Amino acid sequence: MKNSGSDKSISLILRIALSVVIVCVGATFLHVFDIKNFFQSNTTKAYEGHVHTAVAEINSQVDALRKVTDAFETAMIEASLNEEINGIILREEEYNSGYSFYFLAENGVLVSSAENEYSGDMYNSLQRLNEYSFTNDYLCLPANVFFTDKASADSILGIKRVDRESGENAYLIVKRELSRTLNDNTFDYLNNMGCFMVIDQEGEVLASTSSYRDYFNNNTNVYDGLLQISTQNNKAYDQINDLKKDIFTKISCSSEFEDENGNETVVFGGTFLNTKDLYYLYYFNPAILTENVNPVTTRSFLICLFMVLIMIVLLFYVWINLNESNELIMKLAYTDDVTGGYNYNYFRRNASDILKNNKEIPYLLLRFDIMNFRYINESYGHDRADKVLKATINEFEKVFNPRKELCVRVNSDQFVAIVINNIEFEEKYMKYLKGISDEANEAQIRYPIRLKVGMYQIKKEDSNIDLMIDRANAARKSIDITANVLTATYSDNIISNMRKVDAIESEMENSLKKGEFKVYVQPKWDISKDEILGGEALVRWIKNDGTMFYPSDFIPIFESNGFIENLDFYMLEQLCIKMKDMRKNDNEYKFYPISVNQSRVLINNPDYVKNVEKILKRYDTDVSKIQLEITENLFFDQREKMVEVITQLKDLGLELAMDDFGSGYSSLNILKDVPFDILKIDKVFFDESFISEASTVILRKIFEMAQELSIDVICEGVETKDQVEMLKGFGCHAVQGYYYGKPMPVDEFVEKYCLMKAAGNK
């Protein structure tokens, strides 16, 4: 392989590698900041978790307060109505210490359980309570809503609404000090990291951890305190206002905050469960982040810097060894291990350059494969088959211009090439094909080498090499191998046809499993005795929704993709199953020989004869009632193989029919070598509109020859009485066609012709 462009490749690799190092150095510094942000985020999340734990503690106190309030209500209900209210309230010893109990009557008079606490007229507070929305007649509020004394500043109230006979509302009130909760271990931990505050809707601090005074200088309003320690610019004002809104509307929230020293920190906030006008804030000390994150950031920076240094050393090592290893890299990347030529990766990389450098030259893109290469592989072995693949590349370089044209193997026996599209192309192609065949003969491969070629005419504006390959491949797939035309040029019609093919291929396997392929039988008729003598099994694809496809719609597709092999075995098996069912009551049926078509794909299967034998034995089939039809043009491609296979089928006791006799160029030659039992002559050979004096002589001689060779003759496509009379004049006795019967479902055929009662009526 040539190593053109090697120096350019080395230079390009070095430039890329150096660029990578530069990018890595820059990325290292950026990565340090990412690491810092990562640890800041995770540290902040850890402290946020402690805040949520602290909030849960207070929520549990709120819940406990409700339970005490409910107990207080129960005590009231159980008391005698004549008992003084004060007497009931003063039963404080029934409850845990730390709670204070009150009764707010409908006239606004507040009665306290403790003589040293406030008692008196609370009419204004009563009116305010009446305006609140209670949930199940219960509400939790900060104590400063009603109590202005300092002792109540850090307390919360549990309030239970009580219906009175007067129709007015009275309230049972239980007060609990928040400071009892804020002194536990969770709050002590938060106190070391910042400060935790319980506030009302105006931002007034109701209770806080002891560190509050260190950060906010005992400012009683937390929002004023935050503004005081901030940068006091518009951004700070916006942050504080957003925080106010979020606390009122969200269960929990957080806001990034920049203090007067430019340090970033976080403020957490939110509401408590089942409370009104009661909120919390936690101010996170920015110094904590610096103390925890900076050491990690420093270590990360040093690690990244060390990795960059290692990369630079490795780059230097690669640069030293690159010249020696470049040839090996190119070989591994762009050499096909079977042919020794370039591979598909090389083609996709360089084909576009060839087209760009030769814009004035018309080009064709070819996508081709070797016909029936699997047969060559199986019959002659991988080593000799690989010689054909190598010849496909070697002969291309001999015939075409390697500097301006290129051919590579894609996979298996698939190839792609770009060639100059001029008047010499066809001559070069034939020379190329002959060269491959000669190489195959030298390897003692007697199988004819033929290529199935899809072509795409490259336009000047074309630039997408993958799209060109796909279009050439679409043309290749559109080739109907039964038509013996093995080249096709891409067109829009091909795409339309491919969509139809794709639709059929997407359903074929599932349809076979569901039994949507049906056996139809067309009768064969003895015109001398005017009676049935057998039938031919034909396939119809009838979907469960009633849609029918005729063989011409799908057989060529199945022959191309190999699915015909499954279908042909399926048809033979279904026919054997039907015959087995008929034998259960064989006294009711008369059996006639039924023929089944066998495709060219089956013949290439090395296990074909064994599979036929297995099906026949599995259903204990009478081989005298099964005939296999093989088309004549198969012998043109695979004469030696066909003779071998047919001999093996004859050994099984099967009758064999040559279909389409006379359509090829070696019919008589075949009869010399192959022991056929039946010849089937196509309608075109004796059609009244085409028949001539020469045709008449030939037909008569065919019948005479067949009679002398003890071979039966059947004429297909008989549709008129005139054709019947004409064939009688030639000495023909057996025909098949619409004149005597169209193909019909196998059950209908059996009922019409095979039942003894029906047969007796003929």
Residue pairs with C-beta under 8 A, 6 or more apart in sequence:
1 330
1 331
1 334
1 335
1 340
1 341
1 342
3 326
3 327
3 330
6 326
6 327
6 330
9 326
9 330
10 322
10 323
10 326
13 322
14 319
14 322
17 315
17 318
17 319
18 315
20 311
21 308
21 311
21 312
21 315
24 307
24 308
24 311
25 308
28 301
28 304
28 305
28 307
28 308
29 301
31 300
31 304
32 297
32 300
32 301
32 304
35 296
35 297
35 300
36 293
36 296
36 297
39 292
39 293
39 296
39 297
40 264
40 289
40 293
43 288
43 289
43 292
43 293
44 266
44 284
44 289
47 190
47 193
47 194
47 266
47 282
47 284
47 288
48 254
48 266
48 268
50 186
50 189
50 190
50 193
51 190
51 196
51 268
51 282
52 252
53 186
54 186
54 187
54 190
54 196
54 280
54 282
55 252
55 270
55 272
55 280
57 181
57 184
57 186
57 187
58 178
58 181
58 198
58 272
58 280
59 272
59 273
61 156
61 176
61 178
61 180
61 181
62 140
62 156
62 158
62 272
62 273
62 274
62 275
63 273
63 274
64 176
65 99
65 140
65 156
65 158
65 174
65 176
66 138
66 140
66 158
66 274
68 95
68 96
68 99
68 158
68 174
68 176
69 138
69 158
69 159
69 160
69 172
69 174
70 160
71 94
71 95
72 95
72 101
72 160
72 172
72 174
73 160
73 162
73 172
75 88
75 91
75 94
76 88
76 103
76 162
76 172
79 87
79 88
85 103
85 105
85 111
86 111
88 103
89 101
89 102
89 103
89 111
89 112
89 113
90 113
92 99
92 101
92 113
92 114
95 101
98 176
98 177
98 180
99 174
99 175
99 176
100 112
100 113
100 114
100 117
100 174
100 175
101 112
101 113
101 172
101 173
101 174
101 175
102 110
102 111
102 112
102 113
102 172
102 173
102 174
102 175
103 110
103 111
103 170
103 171
103 172
103 173
104 110
104 111
104 122
104 125
104 126
104 129
104 170
104 171
104 172
104 173
105 111
105 170
106 126
106 164
106 166
106 168
106 169
106 170
107 123
108 121
108 122
108 123
108 124
108 125
108 126
108 127
109 120
109 121
109 122
110 118
110 119
110 120
110 121
110 122
110 125
111 119
112 118
112 119
118 147
118 149
122 146
125 145
125 146
126 169
126 171
128 145
129 159
129 161
129 169
129 171
130 169
132 139
132 141
132 276
133 139
134 159
134 161
135 274
137 160
137 161
137 162
138 158
138 159
138 160
138 161
138 274
139 159
139 161
139 276
140 156
140 157
140 158
140 159
140 272
140 274
140 275
140 276
140 278
141 156
141 157
141 159
141 275
141 276
141 277
141 278
142 155
142 156
142 157
142 198
142 200
142 206
142 277
142 278
143 152
143 153
143 154
143 155
143 156
143 157
143 175
143 206
144 152
144 153
144 200
144 204
144 206
145 157
145 200
145 277
146 157
146 173
147 155
147 175
152 175
153 206
153 207
154 177
154 178
154 179
154 182
154 198
154 206
154 207
155 175
155 176
155 177
155 178
155 206
156 175
156 176
156 178
156 275
156 278
157 173
157 174
157 175
157 176
158 173
158 174
158 175
158 176
159 171
159 172
159 173
160 171
160 172
160 173
161 169
161 170
161 171
162 169
162 170
162 171
162 172
163 169
164 170
178 198
178 206
178 207
179 207
181 187
182 196
182 198
182 207
182 208
182 209
187 196
187 209
188 209
190 196
190 209
190 282
191 209
191 210
191 211
192 211
193 284
193 285
193 288
194 211
194 215
194 282
194 283
194 284
194 285
194 288
195 208
195 209
195 211
195 212
195 214
195 215
195 216
195 282
195 283
196 208
196 209
196 280
196 281
196 282
197 205
197 206
197 207
197 208
197 209
197 212
197 222
197 280
197 281
197 282
197 283
198 205
198 206
198 207
198 208
198 278
198 279
198 280
199 205
199 206
199 222
199 279
199 280
199 281
200 206
200 277
200 278
200 279
201 248
201 277
201 279
202 221
203 221
203 222
203 223
203 224
203 244
204 220
204 221
204 222
205 212
205 220
205 221
205 222
206 278
212 218
215 225
215 229
215 283
215 285
216 222
216 225
216 226
216 228
216 229
216 283
217 225
217 228
219 225
219 228
222 281
223 240
223 243
223 244
226 240
226 243
226 257
226 267
226 283
227 236
227 237
227 240
229 259
229 260
230 236
230 239
230 240
230 257
230 258
230 259
230 260
231 258
231 259
231 260
231 262
232 260
235 258
236 257
236 258
239 255
239 256
239 257
239 258
242 255
243 253
243 255
243 267
243 269
246 253
246 255
246 269
247 253
247 269
247 270
247 271
247 279
247 281
250 270
250 271
251 270
251 271
252 268
252 269
252 270
252 271
253 268
253 269
253 270
254 266
254 267
254 268
254 269
255 266
255 267
255 269
256 264
256 265
256 266
257 264
257 265
257 266
257 267
258 264
258 265
259 265
259 286
261 286
263 286
263 287
263 290
264 286
264 289
265 283
265 284
265 285
265 286
265 289
266 284
267 281
267 282
267 283
267 284
268 281
268 282
268 284
269 279
269 280
269 281
269 282
270 279
270 280
271 278
271 279
271 280
272 278
272 279
272 280
333 345
333 346
334 342
334 343
334 345
334 346
334 349
335 341
335 342
335 343
335 346
336 342
336 343
336 344
336 393
336 408
336 409
338 386
338 389
338 390
338 409
339 389
339 390
339 392
339 393
339 394
339 409
340 390
340 393
341 393
341 394
341 397
341 407
341 408
341 409
342 350
342 406
342 408
343 408
343 409
344 408
344 409
344 410
344 411
344 416
346 408
347 406
347 408
347 416
348 465
348 466
350 406
351 406
351 418
351 465
352 463
352 465
354 404
354 405
354 406
354 418
355 363
355 418
355 458
355 462
358 404
359 460
361 404
361 420
362 420
362 421
362 422
362 457
362 458
363 418
363 419
363 420
363 421
363 458
364 418
364 419
364 420
364 421
364 425
364 455
364 456
364 457
364 458
365 416
365 417
365 418
365 455
365 456
365 458
365 468
365 469
365 471
365 472
366 407
366 415
366 416
366 417
366 418
366 419
366 453
366 454
366 455
366 472
367 414
367 415
367 416
367 453
367 454
367 456
367 469
367 472
367 473
367 475
367 476
368 414
368 415
368 416
368 417
368 451
368 452
368 453
368 454
368 476
369 412
369 413
369 414
369 415
369 451
369 452
369 476
370 376
370 388
370 389
370 392
370 413
370 449
370 450
370 451
370 452
371 449
371 450
371 451
371 452
371 481
371 486
371 637
372 447
372 604
372 637
372 638
373 385
373 388
373 412
373 413
374 604
375 447
375 604
375 638
375 641
376 384
376 385
376 388
376 445
376 447
377 385
378 604
378 606
379 447
379 606
379 641
380 443
380 444
380 445
380 447
384 443
384 444
384 445
385 445
387 439
387 440
387 443
387 445
388 436
388 439
388 440
388 443
388 445
388 449
389 409
389 413
390 439
391 435
391 436
391 439
391 440
392 407
392 409
392 415
392 436
393 407
393 408
393 409
394 439
395 432
395 435
395 436
395 439
396 405
396 407
396 417
396 432
397 407
398 435
399 428
399 431
399 432
399 435
400 407
400 419
400 420
400 428
400 432
401 420
404 420
405 417
405 418
405 419
405 420
406 417
406 418
407 415
407 416
407 417
408 415
408 416
408 417
409 415
410 416
416 469
416 472
418 458
419 425
419 428
421 457
421 458
433 449
433 450
433 451
436 449
436 451
437 448
437 449
440 447
440 449
446 640
447 638
447 641
448 637
450 486
450 637
451 486
452 476
452 479
452 481
452 486
452 487
453 476
453 486
453 487
453 488
454 472
454 473
454 474
454 475
454 476
454 477
454 478
454 479
454 487
454 488
454 489
454 490
455 472
455 475
455 487
455 488
455 489
455 490
456 468
456 471
456 472
456 475
456 489
456 490
457 489
457 490
458 468
462 468
471 490
472 490
474 490
474 494
474 495
474 498
475 488
475 489
475 490
475 491
475 494
476 488
477 498
477 501
477 560
478 488
478 494
478 497
478 498
478 501
479 485
479 486
479 487
479 488
479 560
480 556
480 560
481 559
481 560
482 556
482 559
482 633
484 633
488 494
501 557
504 549
504 553
504 554
504 557
505 557
505 561
505 563
508 554
508 558
508 563
509 563
509 566
511 517
511 541
511 543
512 566
512 567
512 570
514 544
516 541
516 542
516 543
516 544
517 539
517 540
517 541
517 567
517 570
517 571
518 539
518 540
518 541
518 542
518 745
518 746
519 537
519 538
519 539
519 571
519 574
519 575
519 578
519 745
519 746
520 537
520 538
520 539
520 540
520 743
520 744
520 745
520 746
520 749
521 535
521 536
521 537
521 538
521 594
521 743
521 744
521 745
521 746
521 749
522 535
522 536
522 538
522 736
522 741
522 742
522 743
522 744
523 532
523 534
523 535
523 736
523 740
523 741
523 749
523 753
524 532
524 533
524 534
524 535
524 536
524 714
524 734
524 735
524 736
525 531
525 532
525 533
525 734
525 735
525 736
525 740
525 741
526 532
526 533
526 733
526 734
527 724
527 727
527 728
527 732
527 733
527 734
527 735
528 728
528 733
531 762
532 592
532 753
532 762
533 592
533 593
533 734
534 592
534 593
534 594
534 595
534 627
535 592
535 593
535 594
535 595
535 749
535 753
536 594
536 595
536 596
536 597
536 629
536 736
537 571
537 575
537 594
537 595
537 596
537 597
537 746
538 551
538 597
538 743
539 551
539 555
539 567
539 571
540 548
540 549
540 550
540 551
540 743
541 548
541 549
541 553
541 554
542 548
542 549
543 549
555 564
557 563
558 564
558 567
558 599
559 599
559 600
559 601
562 601
564 599
564 601
564 602
565 599
565 601
565 602
565 605
568 596
568 597
568 598
568 599
568 601
568 602
569 602
569 611
569 615
571 596
571 597
572 596
572 612
572 615
572 626
573 615
573 618
573 619
574 746
575 594
575 596
575 626
575 746
576 615
576 616
576 618
576 619
576 621
576 626
577 619
578 746
578 750
579 591
579 619
579 621
579 622
579 625
580 619
580 620
580 621
582 589
582 591
582 750
582 754
583 620
587 756
588 755
588 756
589 750
589 754
589 755
589 756
590 753
590 754
590 755
590 756
590 759
591 622
591 625
591 754
592 625
592 753
592 754
593 624
593 625
593 626
593 627
593 655
594 625
594 626
594 627
595 626
595 627
595 628
595 629
595 657
595 678
596 626
596 627
596 628
596 629
597 629
597 631
597 659
598 628
598 629
598 630
600 631
600 634
600 637
600 638
602 608
603 630
603 634
603 638
603 641
603 642
603 645
604 638
604 641
605 611
608 645
609 645
609 648
609 649
609 652
612 628
612 649
612 652
612 654
613 652
615 621
616 623
616 626
616 652
623 652
623 653
623 654
624 653
624 655
626 654
626 655
627 654
627 655
627 656
627 657
627 677
627 678
628 649
628 654
628 655
628 656
628 657
629 656
629 657
629 658
629 659
629 680
630 642
630 646
630 656
630 657
630 658
630 659
631 658
631 659
631 660
632 658
632 659
632 660
632 661
632 662
632 663
632 664
632 667
632 670
633 660
633 663
633 664
634 642
635 642
635 664
635 666
635 670
635 674
636 664
636 665
636 666
639 666
639 670
639 673
642 674
643 673
643 674
646 656
646 674
646 675
646 676
647 675
649 656
650 656
650 675
655 677
655 678
656 675
656 676
656 677
656 678
657 676
657 677
657 678
657 679
657 680
657 714
658 667
658 670
658 674
658 676
658 678
658 679
658 680
659 680
660 680
660 682
661 667
661 679
661 680
661 681
661 682
661 702
662 681
662 682
662 685
662 698
662 702
663 682
663 684
663 685
670 676
671 705
671 709
671 711
676 711
677 711
677 712
678 711
678 712
678 713
678 714
679 702
679 706
679 711
679 712
679 713
679 714
680 713
680 714
680 715
680 716
680 736
681 699
681 702
681 713
681 714
681 715
681 716
682 716
682 717
683 715
683 716
683 717
683 718
683 719
683 737
684 690
684 717
685 695
685 699
686 695
686 699
686 715
686 723
686 726
686 727
686 730
687 717
687 723
688 720
688 722
688 723
688 726
691 726
696 730
699 730
700 730
700 731
702 713
703 713
703 730
703 731
703 732
704 731
706 712
706 713
707 731
712 734
713 732
713 733
713 734
714 734
714 735
714 736
715 727
715 732
715 734
715 735
715 736
715 737
716 735
716 736
716 737
717 736
717 737
718 724
718 727
718 735
718 736
718 737
718 738
718 739
718 740
719 737
719 738
719 739
720 739
721 739
723 737
723 739
724 735
724 739
727 735
744 752
751 758
752 758
753 759
753 762
